[in-house]
Amino acid sequence: MVDRMAPWRALIARVALAGVLLYFGVGELWNPSQWVGYIPQPLHFLPTTPLLLTHGYVLFAVGGLLLLGAWTRPLSWISVALLASIVLGLMVNGGGTSLYVRDLGLTGLALALALEPATGFGVDALVAPVPAPVPSRKPAGARSAR
């Protein structure tokens, strides 16, 4: 059976993840001093503003490219790494449980998108079109239930 909704589910996941990454990327770029408290304690020896600006640019770039549907699978894996590092940072800092549970859920969304086959939407589909899905075949001699 062909799952015609799979590309739409993947599109929704991609756009949702991109929206979250863009939102927080812009937030870090707009006002990095607001985010200093989220830097894990072991990294406090680094200059905070350049660190937050770099993180913000990475979030913004990954989110923007995901929104366009470019390099979806590799960027989804990068999103998994980014979000997992945020979850670990919140745990190290003893951050609010609700924050890292939320980010853990977003990490799961990124992982599901990374494991999803090509969606057929976005820049990826223009560069390398996705072949049409092939319906599953029943084994020889199998009867259909009526």
Residue frames as qw, qx, qy, qz and C-alpha x, y, z in Angstrom:
[[0.000, 0.889, 0.459, 0.000, 0.00, 0.00, 0.00],
 [0.395, 0.408, -0.015, 0.823, 1.26, 3.48, -0.86],
 [0.300, -0.669, -0.455, 0.506, 1.22, 5.97, 2.00],
 [0.303, 0.679, 0.301, 0.597, 0.22, 9.19, 0.27],
 [0.331, -0.925, -0.113, -0.147, 0.32, 11.20, 3.49],
 [0.806, -0.295, -0.028, 0.512, 3.99, 10.47, 4.31],
 [0.445, 0.343, 0.090, 0.823, 5.36, 13.42, 2.31],
 [0.229, -0.758, -0.186, -0.583, 2.89, 15.76, 3.99],
 [0.749, -0.642, -0.134, 0.096, 3.78, 14.55, 7.48],
 [0.726, -0.084, 0.031, 0.682, 7.47, 15.03, 6.70],
 [0.195, 0.577, 0.175, 0.773, 6.75, 18.52, 5.32],
 [0.471, -0.800, -0.173, -0.329, 4.89, 19.49, 8.50],
 [0.812, -0.470, -0.052, 0.343, 7.73, 18.16, 10.67],
 [0.610, 0.190, 0.105, 0.762, 10.34, 19.99, 8.57],
 [0.003, -0.687, -0.166, -0.707, 8.51, 23.32, 8.67],
 [0.629, -0.748, -0.161, -0.137, 7.79, 23.01, 12.41],
 [0.801, -0.311, -0.005, 0.511, 11.42, 22.22, 13.23],
 [0.439, 0.383, 0.149, 0.799, 12.63, 25.02, 10.95],
 [0.227, -0.804, -0.215, -0.506, 10.29, 27.48, 12.66],
 [0.726, -0.671, -0.084, 0.125, 11.62, 26.62, 16.11],
 [0.736, -0.102, 0.097, 0.662, 15.26, 26.85, 15.01],
 [0.250, 0.565, 0.211, 0.758, 14.65, 30.16, 13.23],
 [0.407, -0.836, -0.216, -0.296, 12.82, 31.62, 16.22],
 [0.730, -0.628, 0.028, 0.269, 15.57, 30.79, 18.69],
 [0.669, 0.147, 0.181, 0.705, 18.34, 31.65, 16.21],
 [0.085, 0.718, 0.187, 0.665, 16.90, 35.13, 15.68],
 [0.570, -0.803, -0.137, -0.112, 16.45, 35.48, 19.45],
 [0.782, -0.373, 0.073, 0.493, 20.11, 34.71, 20.08],
 [0.491, 0.320, 0.225, 0.779, 21.23, 37.07, 17.33],
 [0.112, -0.801, -0.273, -0.521, 18.91, 39.88, 18.38],
 [0.397, -0.774, 0.260, -0.418, 19.75, 39.86, 22.09],
 [0.704, 0.202, -0.651, 0.200, 22.60, 37.48, 22.99],
 [0.008, -0.349, 0.620, -0.702, 22.85, 38.74, 26.57],
 [0.735, -0.189, 0.096, -0.644, 19.39, 37.29, 27.27],
 [0.945, 0.096, -0.280, -0.136, 20.74, 33.77, 26.61],
 [0.197, 0.619, -0.674, 0.352, 23.95, 33.85, 28.69],
 [0.574, -0.343, 0.562, -0.487, 22.31, 31.88, 31.53],
 [0.948, 0.173, 0.103, -0.246, 21.79, 28.90, 29.22],
 [0.510, 0.612, -0.594, 0.113, 25.49, 28.39, 28.51],
 [0.901, -0.291, -0.311, 0.081, 26.62, 25.26, 30.40],
 [0.498, -0.842, 0.188, 0.089, 28.91, 25.94, 33.37],
 [0.788, -0.198, 0.357, 0.461, 31.89, 24.06, 31.86],
 [0.520, 0.510, 0.340, 0.594, 31.89, 26.54, 28.94],
 [0.167, -0.958, -0.215, 0.094, 31.89, 29.72, 31.02],
 [0.532, -0.486, 0.265, 0.640, 35.60, 30.26, 30.33],
 [0.395, 0.340, 0.548, 0.654, 34.69, 31.14, 26.69],
 [0.091, 0.139, 0.026, -0.986, 33.62, 34.65, 25.66],
 [0.360, 0.399, 0.774, -0.335, 29.83, 34.49, 25.85],
 [0.429, 0.666, 0.070, -0.607, 28.73, 36.93, 23.16],
 [0.299, 0.483, -0.685, -0.456, 30.72, 35.39, 20.28],
 [0.109, 0.001, 0.992, -0.061, 29.65, 31.93, 21.43],
 [0.372, 0.510, 0.631, -0.451, 25.97, 32.89, 21.44],
 [0.398, 0.658, -0.194, -0.610, 26.22, 34.75, 18.14],
 [0.137, 0.332, -0.879, -0.315, 27.85, 31.72, 16.51],
 [0.193, 0.225, 0.934, -0.199, 25.16, 29.44, 17.93],
 [0.389, 0.609, 0.341, -0.601, 22.47, 31.85, 16.76],
 [0.342, 0.567, -0.486, -0.570, 23.87, 31.95, 13.21],
 [0.034, 0.122, -0.981, -0.145, 24.03, 28.15, 13.11],
 [0.285, 0.414, 0.778, -0.377, 20.42, 27.84, 14.33],
 [0.386, 0.662, 0.057, -0.640, 19.30, 30.47, 11.81],
 [0.250, 0.472, -0.695, -0.481, 21.15, 28.86, 8.89],
 [0.047, 0.040, 0.998, 0.011, 19.98, 25.33, 9.67],
 [0.310, 0.514, 0.632, -0.490, 16.41, 26.53, 10.22],
 [0.363, 0.638, -0.154, -0.661, 16.38, 28.58, 7.01],
 [0.214, 0.340, -0.828, -0.391, 17.75, 25.74, 4.89],
 [0.142, 0.207, 0.953, -0.170, 15.30, 23.28, 6.44],
 [0.376, 0.578, 0.362, -0.627, 12.46, 25.67, 5.66],
 [0.400, 0.582, -0.425, -0.566, 13.57, 25.69, 2.03],
 [0.962, 0.086, 0.217, -0.145, 13.89, 21.91, 2.05],
 [0.529, 0.697, -0.473, 0.100, 17.59, 21.95, 1.17],
 [0.374, 0.341, -0.795, 0.334, 19.80, 19.12, 2.46],
 [0.674, -0.479, -0.061, -0.559, 16.94, 18.00, 4.68],
 [0.931, -0.230, -0.274, 0.066, 18.39, 14.75, 5.99],
 [0.620, 0.162, -0.360, 0.678, 21.92, 16.00, 6.83],
 [0.088, -0.448, 0.180, -0.871, 20.53, 19.17, 8.41],
 [0.770, -0.458, -0.194, -0.400, 18.06, 17.09, 10.40],
 [0.855, -0.130, -0.351, 0.360, 21.00, 15.15, 11.85],
 [0.307, 0.311, -0.259, 0.861, 22.72, 18.45, 12.65],
 [0.456, -0.519, -0.050, -0.721, 19.49, 19.56, 14.35],
 [0.876, -0.345, -0.337, -0.016, 19.52, 16.38, 16.43],
 [0.671, 0.031, -0.333, 0.661, 23.06, 17.19, 17.57],
 [0.017, 0.423, -0.104, 0.900, 22.24, 20.85, 18.28],
 [0.627, -0.499, -0.140, -0.581, 19.09, 20.06, 20.24],
 [0.879, -0.253, -0.367, 0.171, 20.72, 17.20, 22.15],
 [0.492, 0.169, -0.322, 0.791, 23.56, 19.54, 23.15],
 [0.266, -0.477, 0.036, -0.837, 20.98, 22.06, 24.39],
 [0.821, -0.419, -0.276, -0.271, 19.24, 19.35, 26.41],
 [0.800, -0.091, -0.368, 0.466, 22.56, 18.26, 27.94],
 [0.228, 0.350, -0.206, 0.885, 23.47, 21.88, 28.68],
 [0.509, -0.522, -0.068, -0.681, 20.18, 22.43, 30.48],
 [0.891, -0.328, -0.315, -0.003, 20.70, 19.25, 32.48],
 [0.641, 0.110, -0.337, 0.681, 24.26, 20.28, 33.43],
 [0.004, -0.372, 0.148, -0.916, 23.05, 23.71, 34.54],
 [0.021, -0.326, -0.821, 0.467, 20.16, 22.20, 36.48],
 [0.232, -0.034, -0.253, -0.939, 17.76, 24.07, 34.23],
 [0.624, 0.060, 0.327, -0.707, 14.03, 23.75, 34.49],
 [0.468, 0.056, 0.881, 0.042, 12.69, 20.29, 33.82],
 [0.548, 0.677, 0.421, -0.254, 10.05, 21.65, 31.48],
 [0.233, 0.818, -0.361, -0.382, 12.74, 23.28, 29.30],
 [0.049, -0.435, 0.863, 0.252, 14.77, 20.19, 28.69],
 [0.497, 0.284, 0.809, -0.131, 11.69, 17.98, 28.32],
 [0.494, 0.777, 0.145, -0.362, 10.46, 20.36, 25.62],
 [0.205, 0.745, -0.561, -0.299, 13.84, 20.32, 23.88],
 [0.351, -0.171, 0.919, 0.046, 14.03, 16.55, 24.22],
 [0.582, 0.531, 0.573, -0.225, 10.70, 16.38, 22.35],
 [0.407, 0.842, -0.173, -0.310, 12.10, 18.64, 19.63],
 [0.127, -0.533, 0.812, 0.201, 15.16, 16.38, 19.44],
 [0.517, 0.174, 0.835, -0.065, 12.78, 13.47, 18.82],
 [0.541, 0.755, 0.235, -0.285, 11.07, 15.45, 16.05],
 [0.187, 0.790, -0.511, -0.281, 14.45, 16.16, 14.44],
 [0.318, -0.281, 0.902, 0.083, 15.40, 12.48, 14.73],
 [0.602, 0.434, 0.649, -0.169, 12.12, 11.38, 13.12],
 [0.464, 0.840, -0.044, -0.279, 12.73, 13.80, 10.26],
 [0.036, -0.672, 0.707, 0.218, 16.33, 12.60, 9.87],
 [0.397, -0.065, 0.915, 0.025, 15.13, 9.01, 9.55],
 [0.602, 0.589, 0.384, -0.379, 12.32, 9.90, 7.12],
 [0.596, 0.209, 0.532, 0.564, 12.96, 9.14, 3.45],
 [0.106, -0.019, 0.235, 0.966, 13.05, 12.09, 1.05],
 [0.272, 0.475, 0.581, -0.603, 9.78, 14.02, 1.17],
 [0.366, 0.490, 0.653, 0.447, 9.42, 15.16, -2.42],
 [0.004, -0.961, -0.263, -0.085, 8.96, 18.80, -1.39],
 [0.365, -0.855, 0.175, 0.325, 11.45, 21.66, -1.32],
 [0.207, 0.798, -0.507, -0.253, 14.82, 22.27, -2.94],
 [0.430, -0.290, 0.853, 0.064, 15.86, 18.63, -2.46],
 [0.657, 0.427, 0.613, -0.100, 13.08, 17.52, -4.82],
 [0.449, 0.862, -0.074, -0.222, 14.21, 20.00, -7.49],
 [0.028, -0.712, 0.687, 0.143, 17.80, 18.81, -7.36],
 [0.090, 0.150, -0.980, -0.099, 17.14, 15.06, -7.17],
 [0.663, -0.143, -0.168, -0.715, 13.51, 14.17, -7.84],
 [0.445, -0.186, 0.807, -0.341, 12.15, 11.44, -5.61],
 [0.232, -0.020, -0.865, -0.444, 10.97, 8.34, -7.48],
 [0.661, -0.276, -0.148, -0.682, 7.30, 7.50, -7.18],
 [0.468, -0.308, 0.751, -0.349, 6.54, 5.04, -4.35],
 [0.425, 0.102, -0.831, -0.345, 6.06, 1.44, -5.42],
 [0.768, -0.326, 0.043, -0.550, 3.01, -0.34, -4.02],
 [0.349, -0.380, 0.843, -0.152, 3.80, -3.36, -1.87],
 [0.634, 0.149, -0.626, -0.430, 3.23, -6.75, -3.46],
 [0.829, -0.301, 0.310, -0.356, 1.61, -9.74, -1.84],
 [0.269, -0.382, 0.870, 0.157, 3.59, -12.97, -1.75],
 [0.457, 0.111, -0.706, -0.530, 2.65, -15.47, -4.43],
 [0.437, -0.238, -0.866, -0.044, -0.31, -17.57, -3.41],
 [0.032, -0.212, -0.578, 0.787, -1.51, -15.15, -0.72],
 [0.067, -0.624, -0.701, -0.340, -5.24, -14.52, -0.61],
 [0.068, -0.322, 0.149, -0.932, -6.79, -11.24, 0.31],
 [0.010, 0.316, 0.818, -0.481, -9.14, -11.22, 3.31],
 [0.223, -0.325, -0.445, -0.804, -12.74, -10.48, 2.40]]
